[in-house]
Structures are given as structure tokens and as C-alpha cells.
Amino acid sequence: MAPLTACFLVIGNEILSGRTQDANIRVLAQALNGRGIKLAEVRIIPDIPEHIIRTVNDCRARFDMLFTSGGIGPTHDDITAACIAEAFGVPLLCHEESFRRLEALFPAGQFNKARQRMAWLPKGATPIENSVSTAPGFSLGNVHVMAGVPRIFQAMVGWLMPHLEAGAPLTSVSWYSYDIYEGDLAEALTTIQHDFPVLDIGSYPFDEGKKRGVALVAKGYDADAVTKAGTALHDLIVTLGFSPLEGDPPRAA
């Protein structure tokens, strides 16, 4: 059975300008791998309402799940919640429980309109818990909206994963050898990939200074196929006259 597919939208002008480096893609990818969900695509898009709305509607139709990060804080450019609401054709409404929890964080008079905006969610959305700063993310249909701040994003992902439909987890097998080069392997790897079309077969050169070589990896959601492909990778290295070592090289590039 093919795994469920996911797309990740990283929303923010600061990412596109280079001012901020994304730290969330790896966190989400690894969490989804463990849940048996394949992260099939990542897009980085600007804080432009029509761009966000168009991309959300495109991606939620094409993938089983859509995840977003960024744009759900109190500032003027935090427009993701409003854009998701428009994409679904629903209004933004005050989520009373989230409002009360946020209000309790601030001294009297400091829970201003900007901060109150973080409690407004699209109609029909359910909150994603935020154990770091309380302000929630939310899920609506197959769209899951989370903060861009890495520590908060990670907390939201950790809370959300057990609530998602699960499939077979991603598995992988790795073999590597010193003094072997990708050119020696290319033709045979093409054949192995043809024999295991549902898997990702990869070759990864590494450099440990005076020692160089290549790591071969088979990964996918069919554990039996991964095991068989791993055997084929091992045997390929042996056939070429080298000694395969299991796992990843100590300092793979």
C-alpha cells in the first residue's frame, strides 16, 4: 500500500530573503517518517494573501495532508489564519477556550487586540496544543497550521503526530565502503532501482579527509522490500571487490 502523502508550506518573507534559516523541515520530515507519512513536497512562499490562499487550495487537493509553518503570531504580517479561513470559505471566529488561556497569561490590560488575534481560528478548526507559549495552531480538514518559531513548531508537531492517521513507518538499510566511487556503481544502481520501484535507492559520497568512499541506502515503507534491496546493495559492493560496512560512515558528507 502506498504511504499517505504530505506537503509542507513554509510561509514567510524572512525565509525567502535569507534573513532567517528554516529549521523546521527536518523536524517535520522525521516525525512524519515515524508515522508512516511521506513528505512528498516542500514549498517556501511569501506573506502574500492571494499566494497563500491559492497554494493552500492547490496543495490540500493534491496531497493527503498539508502542513504549514509561520504567520500565526500577533503582528501585522501574521496572516495565515485569515488566509486559511478564506481558502476554506469560512469566517474567523474567536475560540473561547484559547482566548481564556491566552488572557490568563498577561497582566491586566496587556491582553490587547493584537494578542487576542492569536485566539481567532477559522470556523470548524480544532486547536493544536502549544506547550511553549500557549497560542494555538489549528487543524482544519487535512490542513495543519503551526508556528514558525522552531521550539514552538517542534512542540506542536510532537502533540499533533499521535492524532494523525498512521501507516507503516519509513525503514532504511545502509551499506558503505571506502575507496569506491559513484561511477563504479551507477549502472548497477539503475538496475536495483528498477527492481524496487517503490523504494528510494541512493548513493552518497563521503570524505573523511584521507578516506573517501560511497554509502548506499535503500529506504521506503515496505520493510520486506527494503531488506531485499539492502541485500542487493551489499552484494553489489562485494561484486566490485570491496568490503561493505553496515550503517552510515562516521562522518558522511
C-alpha positions as CSV (number, residue, x, y, z in Angstrom):
1,M,0.0,0.0,0.0
2,A,1.3,3.4,-0.9
3,P,2.0,5.7,2.1
4,L,-0.1,8.8,2.8
5,T,1.5,11.9,1.3
6,A,2.1,15.3,2.8
7,C,3.2,18.7,1.6
8,F,4.8,21.4,3.8
9,L,4.4,25.1,3.2
10,V,6.9,27.3,4.9
11,I,5.3,30.8,5.0
12,G,7.4,33.9,5.4
13,N,9.2,36.7,3.6
14,E,12.1,36.3,6.1
15,I,12.9,32.8,4.8
16,L,12.9,33.9,1.2
17,S,15.1,36.9,1.9
18,G,17.7,34.8,3.7
19,R,17.3,36.7,6.9
20,T,16.0,33.6,8.7
21,Q,17.1,30.0,8.0
22,D,14.4,27.3,8.2
23,A,14.9,24.8,10.9
24,N,11.5,23.0,10.7
25,I,11.7,20.9,7.6
26,R,13.8,18.2,9.1
27,V,11.7,18.1,12.3
28,L,8.5,17.6,10.4
29,A,10.1,15.1,7.9
30,Q,11.5,12.9,10.7
31,A,8.2,13.0,12.6
32,L,6.2,12.0,9.5
33,N,8.6,9.2,8.7
34,G,8.0,7.7,12.0
35,R,4.2,8.0,11.5
36,G,4.3,6.3,8.0
37,I,3.5,9.5,6.1
38,K,5.7,10.6,3.2
39,L,6.7,14.2,3.0
40,A,6.5,14.5,-0.8
41,E,7.0,18.2,-1.3
42,V,8.1,21.4,0.4
43,R,7.3,24.9,-0.8
44,I,8.5,28.3,0.6
45,I,6.1,31.1,-0.1
46,P,5.8,34.8,0.8
47,D,3.4,36.6,3.1
48,I,1.1,37.5,0.2
49,P,-2.6,36.6,0.9
50,E,-3.6,35.5,-2.6
51,H,-0.4,33.5,-2.9
52,I,-1.1,31.7,0.3
53,I,-4.8,31.0,-0.5
54,R,-4.0,29.7,-4.0
55,T,-1.2,27.5,-2.8
56,V,-3.2,26.1,0.2
57,N,-6.1,25.2,-2.1
58,D,-3.8,23.6,-4.6
59,C,-1.8,21.5,-2.1
60,R,-4.7,20.4,0.1
61,A,-6.3,18.9,-3.0
62,R,-3.2,17.2,-4.2
63,F,-1.8,15.7,-1.0
64,D,-3.4,13.7,1.8
65,M,-2.2,16.2,4.3
66,L,-0.9,19.8,4.2
67,F,1.2,21.3,7.0
68,T,2.2,25.0,7.3
69,S,4.6,26.9,9.5
70,G,4.7,30.7,10.1
71,G,2.3,33.6,10.2
72,I,0.1,32.8,13.2
73,G,1.5,35.4,15.7
74,P,0.2,38.8,16.8
75,T,1.9,41.1,14.3
76,H,0.6,42.7,11.1
77,D,2.2,40.2,8.8
78,D,0.8,37.2,10.7
79,I,-2.0,36.5,8.1
80,T,-2.0,32.7,7.8
81,A,-5.2,32.0,9.9
82,A,-7.2,34.6,7.8
83,C,-5.8,33.1,4.6
84,I,-6.8,29.5,5.6
85,A,-10.2,30.7,6.5
86,E,-10.6,32.3,3.1
87,A,-9.3,29.2,1.4
88,F,-12.0,27.2,3.0
89,G,-14.7,29.8,2.6
90,V,-15.3,30.1,6.4
91,P,-15.1,33.1,8.8
92,L,-12.6,33.6,11.5
93,L,-14.2,33.2,15.0
94,C,-12.9,33.6,18.5
95,H,-12.1,30.3,20.0
96,E,-13.2,30.8,23.6
97,E,-11.0,28.3,25.4
98,S,-7.9,29.6,23.6
99,F,-9.0,33.1,24.4
100,R,-9.3,32.4,28.1
101,R,-5.9,30.5,28.2
102,L,-4.1,33.4,26.5
103,E,-5.8,36.0,28.6
104,A,-4.6,34.3,31.8
105,L,-1.0,34.7,30.6
106,F,-1.0,38.5,30.7
107,P,-1.3,41.1,33.4
108,A,-4.5,43.1,33.4
109,G,-4.7,45.5,30.5
110,Q,-1.9,43.8,28.5
111,F,-4.0,41.3,26.6
112,N,-4.5,43.7,23.7
113,K,-6.2,43.3,20.4
114,A,-3.0,42.1,18.7
115,R,-2.6,39.3,21.2
116,Q,-6.3,38.5,21.1
117,R,-5.9,37.8,17.3
118,M,-4.0,34.6,18.2
119,A,-7.2,33.1,19.6
120,W,-9.2,33.7,16.4
121,L,-9.4,30.5,14.3
122,P,-11.3,29.5,11.2
123,K,-14.8,28.2,11.8
124,G,-14.6,24.4,12.3
125,A,-10.9,24.4,13.2
126,T,-9.6,22.4,16.2
127,P,-6.6,23.8,18.1
128,I,-3.1,22.3,18.0
129,E,-1.7,22.5,21.6
130,N,1.2,24.8,22.2
131,S,3.0,23.8,25.4
132,V,5.7,26.5,25.0
133,S,3.7,29.8,24.6
134,T,0.0,28.7,24.7
135,A,-1.1,30.4,21.5
136,P,-2.5,27.5,19.5
137,G,-2.0,26.2,16.0
138,F,-5.0,24.6,14.4
139,S,-6.2,21.8,12.1
140,L,-9.0,22.3,9.5
141,G,-9.8,19.4,7.2
142,N,-6.5,18.0,6.1
143,V,-4.6,21.2,6.8
144,H,-2.5,21.6,9.9
145,V,-1.2,25.1,10.7
146,M,1.7,25.7,13.1
147,A,4.0,28.4,14.3
148,G,7.3,29.1,12.6
149,V,9.4,29.5,15.8
150,P,11.4,26.3,15.9
151,R,10.9,25.5,19.6
152,I,7.1,26.1,19.3
153,F,6.9,24.2,16.0
154,Q,8.6,21.2,17.4
155,A,6.2,21.2,20.4
156,M,3.2,21.4,18.1
157,V,4.5,18.6,15.9
158,G,5.0,16.4,18.9
159,W,1.4,17.0,20.1
160,L,-0.1,16.6,16.6
161,M,1.6,13.4,15.4
162,P,-0.4,10.9,17.6
163,H,-3.6,12.5,16.3
164,L,-2.8,11.7,12.6
165,E,-3.7,8.6,10.7
166,A,-0.7,6.3,10.7
167,G,0.8,3.9,8.1
168,A,3.9,1.7,8.0
169,P,6.9,3.7,9.2
170,L,9.8,4.5,6.9
171,T,12.6,2.0,7.1
172,S,16.1,2.1,5.6
173,V,19.2,-0.1,5.1
174,S,22.6,1.4,4.6
175,W,25.9,-0.1,3.5
176,Y,29.1,1.8,2.7
177,S,32.7,1.1,1.6
178,Y,35.9,3.0,1.3
179,D,37.8,3.5,-2.0
180,I,34.7,3.1,-4.1
181,Y,33.2,5.8,-6.4
182,E,29.8,6.5,-7.7
183,G,30.9,5.9,-11.3
184,D,31.7,2.3,-10.4
185,L,28.1,1.9,-9.1
186,A,25.8,3.9,-11.4
187,E,24.8,1.2,-13.9
188,A,24.1,-1.5,-11.3
189,L,22.2,1.0,-9.1
190,T,19.9,1.8,-12.0
191,T,19.1,-1.9,-12.2
192,I,18.4,-2.2,-8.5
193,Q,16.2,0.9,-8.6
194,H,14.3,-0.7,-11.5
195,D,13.9,-3.9,-9.4
196,F,12.5,-2.0,-6.4
197,P,10.4,0.9,-7.9
198,V,8.6,1.7,-4.7
199,L,11.8,2.4,-2.8
200,D,14.3,5.3,-2.9
201,I,17.8,3.9,-3.8
202,G,20.6,6.4,-3.2
203,S,24.3,6.7,-3.3
204,Y,26.1,9.3,-1.1
205,P,29.8,10.1,-1.4
206,F,31.6,10.8,1.8
207,D,35.0,12.3,2.6
208,E,36.8,11.6,5.9
209,G,40.0,13.5,4.9
210,K,42.3,10.8,3.8
211,K,39.5,8.3,3.4
212,R,36.8,8.5,0.8
213,G,34.0,6.3,-0.3
214,V,30.3,5.9,-1.0
215,A,27.3,5.0,1.1
216,L,24.4,3.1,-0.5
217,V,20.9,3.5,1.0
218,A,17.6,1.8,0.4
219,K,14.6,3.3,2.1
220,G,10.8,3.0,1.9
221,Y,7.6,2.0,3.6
222,D,7.7,-1.7,2.5
223,A,10.0,-3.3,5.1
224,D,10.4,-6.6,3.2
225,A,11.4,-4.8,0.0
226,V,13.9,-2.6,1.9
227,T,15.5,-5.7,3.4
228,K,15.8,-7.3,-0.1
229,A,17.2,-4.1,-1.6
230,G,19.7,-3.8,1.2
231,T,21.0,-7.3,0.4
232,A,21.3,-6.3,-3.3
233,L,23.3,-3.2,-2.3
234,H,25.6,-5.3,0.0
235,D,26.2,-7.8,-2.8
236,L,26.9,-5.1,-5.3
237,I,29.8,-3.8,-3.2
238,V,31.1,-7.3,-2.8
239,T,30.9,-8.0,-6.5
240,L,33.1,-4.9,-7.1
241,G,35.7,-6.3,-4.8
242,F,35.2,-4.1,-1.8
243,S,34.2,-4.8,1.8
244,P,30.7,-3.5,2.7
245,L,30.2,-2.0,6.2
246,E,26.7,-1.7,7.6
247,G,25.2,1.6,8.6
248,D,26.4,5.1,7.8
249,P,30.0,6.2,7.6
250,P,31.3,8.0,10.6
251,R,31.4,11.5,9.1
252,A,29.3,11.2,5.9
253,A,29.2,14.3,3.8
